[in-house]
């Protein structure tokens, strides 16, 4: 749980081990999907 000490959501990290390690990947995935969705919709509407 050393990584969770760096996490600001320590209560969540204590309940869900490894959650702090997934946060960066989830953030990247959400941003990528959002940008991809916006790009596709703009191309289809244009």
Secondary structure as GFF3:
##gff-version 3
##sequence-region A 1 46
A	DSSP	alpha_helix	2	5	.	.	.	ID=ss1
A	DSSP	alpha_helix	10	15	.	.	.	ID=ss2
A	DSSP	alpha_helix	19	45	.	.	.	ID=ss3
###
